[in-house]
């Protein structure tokens, strides 16, 4: 049976390049998880390439692939962000941002020329990237009293769960990353323990 809790993204940042009639299109692809992360990367790229004419981009987030955006940053509508997004879609990727920085060469490329340039630059960045399959994980917060510690830790150890945050006092708290397809089973185990509260707090 095929797993439904996986998605494709890129393993690490990568770069691509396309040149036409003196214009240079530099593409940067990044694995991302949040819109805040995207804003930070865009801000950094604009700072590093403040002399560039355009900083066009597209992104898609979430395993369901329903959150996405394409931005032409002053280029004619549909000539930059959309072809970049088209490359993301053609590879079936999500949790990804691609930014294409354009240094203008003095010659207008026309609508079809721009579509080709932005799409090709984005494709080159993806061609340099390692595409990887990632597991969708639920972030689960477990709150428990100190006497329940051994039982909680036994479940974590037995199921080889990743601990993202820990706080061990009289009242304890752990945030776990759990593969989505087994979240229900694990949370039921944890919830059955005395003095223990379990809550899903996010996804990654």
Secondary structure, DSSP 8 states (H G I E B T S, - for coil): ---SSEEEEESS-EEEEEEETTEEEEEEEEE---HHHHHHHHHHHHHHTTT-SEEEEEEEESTT--EEEEE-TTSSTTSSHHHHHHHHHHTTB-SEEEEEEEE--SS--HHHHHHHHHHHHHHHHHHHS-EEEEE-EEEEEEEEEGGGHHHHHHHHHHTT-EEEEEE-SSEEEEEEEEEGGGHHHHHHHHHTSTTEEEEEEEE-
